[in-house]
Amino acid sequence: MNSHHMQNINVGVDIGKSQLDIFIRPLDIFFTVANDTKGIRDAINKIKIHKPQRIVVEATGRLEMPFILACSEAKLPFVIANPMHVKRFAGAIGRRAKNDRLDAELIAHYAEAIKPKFTELKLKK
């Protein structure tokens, strides 16, 4: 892997019950998929192309797990972030996210600026 040719790609994913809003920074790519098996697979395939440094989702209390497991299977680097940390970051940069696109964008910005530690899945065998 030749890292100095790669941009610092960070992906923010806003997890909703029925959809995932995804923002790829700094490429300014935004898209939405259904939060189901097919949608998640489509999202992973789209994200993989860009070889992201990290994919950040906010902990939602399990809604994020199917997506996270898919990231893990695809060997993509992911972080399950504490929503309070993201909220504080938003406050610190004077951003009050008001819609899903802005939330996803904010999470990607947080990923880029803070570089939170990668999450290790503790899978029960």
BELBELVEN-V571444 format. One record per residue. D_CENTER is the distance of its C-alpha to the mean C-alpha in Angstrom with 2 decimals. Layout:
# BELBELVEN-V571444
d_center=D_CENTER
d_center=D_CENTER
This chain:
# BELBELVEN-V571444
d_center=21.80
d_center=22.88
d_center=20.46
d_center=22.42
d_center=22.05
d_center=18.28
d_center=16.44
d_center=13.92
d_center=10.83
d_center=7.49
d_center=4.49
d_center=3.34
d_center=3.62
d_center=7.07
d_center=8.82
d_center=12.48
d_center=15.45
d_center=16.17
d_center=13.24
d_center=9.56
d_center=9.02
d_center=6.83
d_center=7.63
d_center=8.40
d_center=10.26
d_center=13.19
d_center=14.03
d_center=13.72
d_center=12.61
d_center=11.64
d_center=12.08
d_center=12.27
d_center=13.09
d_center=14.95
d_center=13.48
d_center=16.05
d_center=16.81
d_center=17.45
d_center=14.52
d_center=12.08
d_center=14.29
d_center=14.32
d_center=10.58
d_center=10.61
d_center=13.75
d_center=12.60
d_center=9.63
d_center=12.13
d_center=14.65
d_center=13.00
d_center=12.81
d_center=9.75
d_center=10.56
d_center=7.31
d_center=3.75
d_center=3.21
d_center=4.30
d_center=7.87
d_center=10.72
d_center=12.59
d_center=15.42
d_center=14.75
d_center=13.23
d_center=9.94
d_center=12.21
d_center=12.99
d_center=9.50
d_center=9.24
d_center=12.79
d_center=12.22
d_center=9.81
d_center=12.62
d_center=15.28
d_center=14.01
d_center=14.04
d_center=10.55
d_center=9.61
d_center=7.12
d_center=7.43
d_center=8.30
d_center=9.21
d_center=12.48
d_center=12.43
d_center=15.68
d_center=14.36
d_center=11.94
d_center=15.01
d_center=17.32
d_center=15.42
d_center=15.64
d_center=19.28
d_center=19.93
d_center=19.02
d_center=20.78
d_center=18.00
d_center=18.23
d_center=15.55
d_center=17.59
d_center=15.77
d_center=12.61
d_center=12.20
d_center=12.85
d_center=10.51
d_center=7.48
d_center=9.42
d_center=10.16
d_center=6.87
d_center=6.56
d_center=10.22
d_center=9.99
d_center=8.08
d_center=10.90
d_center=13.64
d_center=13.40
d_center=12.01
d_center=11.55
d_center=13.08
d_center=11.54
d_center=11.97
d_center=14.94
d_center=15.53
d_center=19.06
d_center=20.08
d_center=23.40
d_center=25.78
